[in-house]
Amino acid sequence: MLRSGKYQEAIALLAKVPASDSDWMHAQKDLARAYATIGKYDEAENVARRVSTGGAKPGGGAMWNTF
């Protein structure tokens, strides 16, 4: 959906991916990217902070490479 420009729909789906999903980290990167693309920079930053400091998954620091 991101590639087709359906950012709101992508955000709705990506926000629902559970942390237990093996694709969660990728989904969070896409979620942050979608928020940033539509100008919701605070939300994008919140996603990145939650992932990188929340300790949910190893490698969260790489999240900042999204920006």
Biopython code that builds the backbone (N, CA, C, O; Angstrom):
import numpy as np
from Bio.PDB.StructureBuilder import StructureBuilder

atoms = [
    (1, "MET", "N", (0.810, -1.192, 0.000)),
    (1, "MET", "CA", (0.000, 0.000, 0.000)),
    (1, "MET", "C", (0.857, 1.260, 0.000)),
    (1, "MET", "O", (0.455, 2.295, -0.532)),
    (2, "LEU", "N", (2.026, 1.165, 0.594)),
    (2, "LEU", "CA", (2.890, 2.342, 0.589)),
    (2, "LEU", "C", (3.287, 2.705, -0.831)),
    (2, "LEU", "O", (3.303, 3.880, -1.195)),
    (3, "ARG", "N", (3.603, 1.715, -1.620)),
    (3, "ARG", "CA", (4.043, 1.975, -2.997)),
    (3, "ARG", "C", (2.933, 2.548, -3.854)),
    (3, "ARG", "O", (3.199, 3.255, -4.826)),
    (4, "SER", "N", (1.696, 2.251, -3.505)),
    (4, "SER", "CA", (0.573, 2.771, -4.285)),
    (4, "SER", "C", (0.053, 4.099, -3.744)),
    (4, "SER", "O", (-0.898, 4.664, -4.283)),
    (5, "GLY", "N", (0.680, 4.596, -2.674)),
    (5, "GLY", "CA", (0.297, 5.888, -2.126)),
    (5, "GLY", "C", (-0.894, 5.855, -1.188)),
    (5, "GLY", "O", (-1.440, 6.906, -0.853)),
    (6, "LYS", "N", (-1.303, 4.690, -0.765)),
    (6, "LYS", "CA", (-2.443, 4.565, 0.156)),
    (6, "LYS", "C", (-1.917, 4.554, 1.594)),
    (6, "LYS", "O", (-1.973, 3.543, 2.294)),
    (7, "TYR", "N", (-1.412, 5.703, 1.998)),
    (7, "TYR", "CA", (-0.722, 5.795, 3.276)),
    (7, "TYR", "C", (-1.635, 5.592, 4.475)),
    (7, "TYR", "O", (-1.255, 4.915, 5.430)),
    (8, "GLN", "N", (-2.817, 6.161, 4.443)),
    (8, "GLN", "CA", (-3.735, 6.002, 5.580)),
    (8, "GLN", "C", (-4.113, 4.531, 5.770)),
    (8, "GLN", "O", (-4.161, 4.040, 6.898)),
    (9, "GLU", "N", (-4.378, 3.840, 4.680)),
    (9, "GLU", "CA", (-4.711, 2.417, 4.758)),
    (9, "GLU", "C", (-3.518, 1.609, 5.260)),
    (9, "GLU", "O", (-3.674, 0.689, 6.064)),
    (10, "ALA", "N", (-2.338, 1.956, 4.784)),
    (10, "ALA", "CA", (-1.129, 1.264, 5.223)),
    (10, "ALA", "C", (-0.907, 1.472, 6.717)),
    (10, "ALA", "O", (-0.568, 0.532, 7.437)),
    (11, "ILE", "N", (-1.100, 2.698, 7.178)),
    (11, "ILE", "CA", (-0.929, 3.000, 8.605)),
    (11, "ILE", "C", (-1.884, 2.159, 9.438)),
    (11, "ILE", "O", (-1.492, 1.593, 10.459)),
    (12, "ALA", "N", (-3.126, 2.077, 9.008)),
    (12, "ALA", "CA", (-4.122, 1.294, 9.749)),
    (12, "ALA", "C", (-3.706, -0.172, 9.857)),
    (12, "ALA", "O", (-3.864, -0.785, 10.913)),
    (13, "LEU", "N", (-3.178, -0.732, 8.778)),
    (13, "LEU", "CA", (-2.760, -2.139, 8.792)),
    (13, "LEU", "C", (-1.459, -2.347, 9.562)),
    (13, "LEU", "O", (-1.347, -3.278, 10.360)),
    (14, "LEU", "N", (-0.491, -1.491, 9.327)),
    (14, "LEU", "CA", (0.814, -1.655, 9.962)),
    (14, "LEU", "C", (0.741, -1.477, 11.477)),
    (14, "LEU", "O", (1.484, -2.124, 12.215)),
    (15, "ALA", "N", (-0.138, -0.615, 11.934)),
    (15, "ALA", "CA", (-0.284, -0.382, 13.368)),
    (15, "ALA", "C", (-0.835, -1.604, 14.090)),
    (15, "ALA", "O", (-0.700, -1.716, 15.309)),
    (16, "LYS", "N", (-1.449, -2.511, 13.358)),
    (16, "LYS", "CA", (-2.060, -3.704, 13.954)),
    (16, "LYS", "C", (-1.123, -4.913, 13.996)),
    (16, "LYS", "O", (-1.481, -5.943, 14.566)),
    (17, "VAL", "N", (0.054, -4.808, 13.412)),
    (17, "VAL", "CA", (0.983, -5.943, 13.402)),
    (17, "VAL", "C", (1.489, -6.155, 14.831)),
    (17, "VAL", "O", (2.067, -5.245, 15.425)),
    (18, "PRO", "N", (1.275, -7.346, 15.381)),
    (18, "PRO", "CA", (1.699, -7.593, 16.762)),
    (18, "PRO", "C", (3.220, -7.709, 16.886)),
    (18, "PRO", "O", (3.896, -8.142, 15.952)),
    (19, "ALA", "N", (3.742, -7.323, 18.034)),
    (19, "ALA", "CA", (5.187, -7.378, 18.273)),
    (19, "ALA", "C", (5.709, -8.802, 18.193)),
    (19, "ALA", "O", (6.905, -9.001, 17.983)),
    (20, "SER", "N", (4.862, -9.779, 18.352)),
    (20, "SER", "CA", (5.278, -11.172, 18.274)),
    (20, "SER", "C", (5.463, -11.651, 16.834)),
    (20, "SER", "O", (6.019, -12.725, 16.608)),
    (21, "ASP", "N", (5.006, -10.872, 15.869)),
    (21, "ASP", "CA", (5.127, -11.224, 14.451)),
    (21, "ASP", "C", (6.579, -11.068, 14.009)),
    (21, "ASP", "O", (7.245, -10.103, 14.383)),
    (22, "SER", "N", (7.061, -12.005, 13.224)),
    (22, "SER", "CA", (8.452, -11.954, 12.760)),
    (22, "SER", "C", (8.723, -10.753, 11.852)),
    (22, "SER", "O", (9.877, -10.357, 11.691)),
    (23, "ASP", "N", (7.697, -10.176, 11.266)),
    (23, "ASP", "CA", (7.855, -9.000, 10.403)),
    (23, "ASP", "C", (7.562, -7.685, 11.128)),
    (23, "ASP", "O", (7.436, -6.638, 10.493)),
    (24, "TRP", "N", (7.456, -7.741, 12.449)),
    (24, "TRP", "CA", (7.081, -6.553, 13.219)),
    (24, "TRP", "C", (8.040, -5.387, 13.004)),
    (24, "TRP", "O", (7.602, -4.260, 12.775)),
    (25, "MET", "N", (9.340, -5.646, 13.076)),
    (25, "MET", "CA", (10.317, -4.562, 12.932)),
    (25, "MET", "C", (10.186, -3.910, 11.561)),
    (25, "MET", "O", (10.213, -2.684, 11.451)),
    (26, "HIS", "N", (10.046, -4.715, 10.526)),
    (26, "HIS", "CA", (9.868, -4.167, 9.179)),
    (26, "HIS", "C", (8.576, -3.347, 9.100)),
    (26, "HIS", "O", (8.539, -2.286, 8.478)),
    (27, "ALA", "N", (7.527, -3.853, 9.735)),
    (27, "ALA", "CA", (6.247, -3.135, 9.732)),
    (27, "ALA", "C", (6.379, -1.794, 10.445)),
    (27, "ALA", "O", (5.788, -0.804, 10.015)),
    (28, "GLN", "N", (7.145, -1.754, 11.527)),
    (28, "GLN", "CA", (7.317, -0.501, 12.261)),
    (28, "GLN", "C", (8.110, 0.511, 11.444)),
    (28, "GLN", "O", (7.828, 1.708, 11.488)),
    (29, "LYS", "N", (9.097, 0.034, 10.702)),
    (29, "LYS", "CA", (9.855, 0.939, 9.825)),
    (29, "LYS", "C", (8.932, 1.524, 8.760)),
    (29, "LYS", "O", (8.978, 2.721, 8.475)),
    (30, "ASP", "N", (8.096, 0.673, 8.176)),
    (30, "ASP", "CA", (7.154, 1.154, 7.168)),
    (30, "ASP", "C", (6.123, 2.096, 7.779)),
    (30, "ASP", "O", (5.720, 3.075, 7.151)),
    (31, "LEU", "N", (5.699, 1.798, 9.001)),
    (31, "LEU", "CA", (4.740, 2.657, 9.688)),
    (31, "LEU", "C", (5.335, 4.044, 9.910)),
    (31, "LEU", "O", (4.682, 5.050, 9.632)),
    (32, "ALA", "N", (6.543, 4.104, 10.397)),
    (32, "ALA", "CA", (7.210, 5.399, 10.602)),
    (32, "ALA", "C", (7.371, 6.140, 9.285)),
    (32, "ALA", "O", (7.153, 7.350, 9.215)),
    (33, "ARG", "N", (7.750, 5.418, 8.250)),
    (33, "ARG", "CA", (7.926, 6.025, 6.927)),
    (33, "ARG", "C", (6.603, 6.592, 6.400)),
    (33, "ARG", "O", (6.570, 7.681, 5.828)),
    (34, "ALA", "N", (5.523, 5.846, 6.598)),
    (34, "ALA", "CA", (4.208, 6.302, 6.129)),
    (34, "ALA", "C", (3.788, 7.569, 6.864)),
    (34, "ALA", "O", (3.312, 8.525, 6.251)),
    (35, "TYR", "N", (3.969, 7.568, 8.177)),
    (35, "TYR", "CA", (3.636, 8.775, 8.951)),
    (35, "TYR", "C", (4.448, 9.975, 8.463)),
    (35, "TYR", "O", (3.899, 11.060, 8.269)),
    (36, "ALA", "N", (5.734, 9.783, 8.267)),
    (36, "ALA", "CA", (6.589, 10.883, 7.822)),
    (36, "ALA", "C", (6.190, 11.374, 6.437)),
    (36, "ALA", "O", (6.225, 12.575, 6.169)),
    (37, "THR", "N", (5.817, 10.465, 5.571)),
    (37, "THR", "CA", (5.450, 10.833, 4.200)),
    (37, "THR", "C", (4.222, 11.733, 4.159)),
    (37, "THR", "O", (4.128, 12.629, 3.320)),
    (38, "ILE", "N", (3.279, 11.489, 5.071)),
    (38, "ILE", "CA", (2.069, 12.325, 5.068)),
    (38, "ILE", "C", (2.191, 13.521, 6.018)),
    (38, "ILE", "O", (1.213, 14.223, 6.277)),
    (39, "GLY", "N", (3.398, 13.741, 6.530)),
    (39, "GLY", "CA", (3.641, 14.923, 7.353)),
    (39, "GLY", "C", (3.340, 14.765, 8.829)),
    (39, "GLY", "O", (3.328, 15.751, 9.565)),
    (40, "LYS", "N", (3.097, 13.550, 9.274)),
    (40, "LYS", "CA", (2.842, 13.314, 10.704)),
    (40, "LYS", "C", (4.165, 12.931, 11.363)),
    (40, "LYS", "O", (4.397, 11.779, 11.732)),
    (41, "TYR", "N", (5.014, 13.935, 11.495)),
    (41, "TYR", "CA", (6.369, 13.706, 11.964)),
    (41, "TYR", "C", (6.427, 13.293, 13.433)),
    (41, "TYR", "O", (7.265, 12.476, 13.813)),
    (42, "ASP", "N", (5.560, 13.841, 14.244)),
    (42, "ASP", "CA", (5.545, 13.454, 15.654)),
    (42, "ASP", "C", (5.199, 11.977, 15.816)),
    (42, "ASP", "O", (5.815, 11.273, 16.616)),
    (43, "GLU", "N", (4.211, 11.514, 15.051)),
    (43, "GLU", "CA", (3.837, 10.106, 15.114)),
    (43, "GLU", "C", (4.972, 9.207, 14.627)),
    (43, "GLU", "O", (5.243, 8.155, 15.205)),
    (44, "ALA", "N", (5.629, 9.643, 13.554)),
    (44, "ALA", "CA", (6.759, 8.876, 13.019)),
    (44, "ALA", "C", (7.872, 8.772, 14.058)),
    (44, "ALA", "O", (8.453, 7.706, 14.259)),
    (45, "GLU", "N", (8.155, 9.879, 14.706)),
    (45, "GLU", "CA", (9.192, 9.878, 15.739)),
    (45, "GLU", "C", (8.790, 9.002, 16.922)),
    (45, "GLU", "O", (9.628, 8.297, 17.484)),
    (46, "ASN", "N", (7.526, 9.041, 17.299)),
    (46, "ASN", "CA", (7.057, 8.210, 18.408)),
    (46, "ASN", "C", (7.225, 6.724, 18.112)),
    (46, "ASN", "O", (7.622, 5.952, 18.984)),
    (47, "VAL", "N", (6.922, 6.329, 16.877)),
    (47, "VAL", "CA", (7.112, 4.933, 16.484)),
    (47, "VAL", "C", (8.588, 4.571, 16.600)),
    (47, "VAL", "O", (8.935, 3.535, 17.168)),
    (48, "ALA", "N", (9.451, 5.418, 16.065)),
    (48, "ALA", "CA", (10.888, 5.148, 16.097)),
    (48, "ALA", "C", (11.406, 5.075, 17.533)),
    (48, "ALA", "O", (12.212, 4.206, 17.864)),
    (49, "ARG", "N", (10.944, 5.981, 18.371)),
    (49, "ARG", "CA", (11.387, 5.967, 19.775)),
    (49, "ARG", "C", (10.902, 4.718, 20.496)),
    (49, "ARG", "O", (11.654, 4.096, 21.246)),
    (50, "ARG", "N", (9.656, 4.356, 20.270)),
    (50, "ARG", "CA", (9.090, 3.179, 20.923)),
    (50, "ARG", "C", (9.886, 1.930, 20.546)),
    (50, "ARG", "O", (10.179, 1.086, 21.393)),
    (51, "VAL", "N", (10.229, 1.827, 19.272)),
    (51, "VAL", "CA", (10.954, 0.655, 18.797)),
    (51, "VAL", "C", (12.399, 0.658, 19.290)),
    (51, "VAL", "O", (12.912, -0.376, 19.718)),
    (52, "SER", "N", (13.052, 1.807, 19.231)),
    (52, "SER", "CA", (14.476, 1.847, 19.553)),
    (52, "SER", "C", (14.767, 1.868, 21.042)),
    (52, "SER", "O", (15.848, 1.447, 21.455)),
    (53, "THR", "N", (13.848, 2.338, 21.854)),
    (53, "THR", "CA", (14.114, 2.416, 23.287)),
    (53, "THR", "C", (13.241, 1.484, 24.113)),
    (53, "THR", "O", (13.503, 1.270, 25.296)),
    (54, "GLY", "N", (12.224, 0.939, 23.506)),
    (54, "GLY", "CA", (11.300, 0.098, 24.256)),
    (54, "GLY", "C", (11.809, -1.296, 24.531)),
    (54, "GLY", "O", (11.232, -2.022, 25.341)),
    (55, "GLY", "N", (12.874, -1.676, 23.873)),
    (55, "GLY", "CA", (13.429, -2.995, 24.109)),
    (55, "GLY", "C", (12.556, -4.131, 23.602)),
    (55, "GLY", "O", (12.731, -5.282, 24.003)),
    (56, "ALA", "N", (11.616, -3.808, 22.720)),
    (56, "ALA", "CA", (10.695, -4.836, 22.229)),
    (56, "ALA", "C", (11.417, -5.891, 21.397)),
    (56, "ALA", "O", (11.113, -7.079, 21.498)),
    (57, "LYS", "N", (12.346, -5.470, 20.597)),
    (57, "LYS", "CA", (13.072, -6.397, 19.722)),
    (57, "LYS", "C", (14.534, -5.940, 19.647)),
    (57, "LYS", "O", (14.816, -4.744, 19.710)),
    (58, "PRO", "N", (15.445, -6.877, 19.514)),
    (58, "PRO", "CA", (16.843, -6.498, 19.306)),
    (58, "PRO", "C", (17.006, -5.754, 17.981)),
    (58, "PRO", "O", (16.287, -6.021, 17.019)),
    (59, "GLY", "N", (17.938, -4.838, 17.940)),
    (59, "GLY", "CA", (18.221, -4.115, 16.705)),
    (59, "GLY", "C", (17.347, -2.906, 16.491)),
    (59, "GLY", "O", (17.331, -2.341, 15.398)),
    (60, "GLY", "N", (16.620, -2.498, 17.508)),
    (60, "GLY", "CA", (15.725, -1.356, 17.370)),
    (60, "GLY", "C", (16.430, -0.052, 17.048)),
    (60, "GLY", "O", (15.828, 0.861, 16.482)),
    (61, "GLY", "N", (17.709, 0.040, 17.406)),
    (61, "GLY", "CA", (18.463, 1.249, 17.097)),
    (61, "GLY", "C", (18.568, 1.507, 15.600)),
    (61, "GLY", "O", (18.733, 2.651, 15.178)),
    (62, "ALA", "N", (18.475, 0.466, 14.805)),
    (62, "ALA", "CA", (18.532, 0.617, 13.352)),
    (62, "ALA", "C", (17.324, 1.349, 12.816)),
    (62, "ALA", "O", (17.308, 1.785, 11.665)),
    (63, "MET", "N", (16.309, 1.482, 13.657)),
    (63, "MET", "CA", (15.077, 2.172, 13.252)),
    (63, "MET", "C", (15.365, 3.596, 12.797)),
    (63, "MET", "O", (14.706, 4.102, 11.889)),
    (64, "TRP", "N", (16.341, 4.242, 13.416)),
    (64, "TRP", "CA", (16.630, 5.633, 13.067)),
    (64, "TRP", "C", (17.184, 5.763, 11.661)),
    (64, "TRP", "O", (17.198, 6.866, 11.114)),
    (65, "ASN", "N", (17.638, 4.682, 11.063)),
    (65, "ASN", "CA", (18.103, 4.719, 9.677)),
    (65, "ASN", "C", (16.938, 4.931, 8.709)),
    (65, "ASN", "O", (17.145, 5.247, 7.538)),
    (66, "THR", "N", (15.708, 4.755, 9.210)),
    (66, "THR", "CA", (14.523, 4.979, 8.394)),
    (66, "THR", "C", (14.434, 6.431, 7.962)),
    (66, "THR", "O", (13.933, 6.741, 6.881)),
    (67, "PHE", "N", (14.927, 7.324, 8.822)),
    (67, "PHE", "CA", (14.831, 8.749, 8.533)),
    (67, "PHE", "C", (16.102, 9.195, 7.904)),
    (67, "PHE", "O", (16.247, 10.372, 7.572)),
]
sb = StructureBuilder()
sb.init_structure("model")
sb.init_model(0)
sb.init_chain("A")
sb.init_seg("    ")
for serial, (resi, resn, name, xyz) in enumerate(atoms, 1):
    if name == "N":
        sb.init_residue(resn, " ", resi, " ")
    sb.init_atom(name, np.array(xyz, "f"), 0.0, 1.0, " ", f" {name:<3s}", serial, name[0])
structure = sb.get_structure()
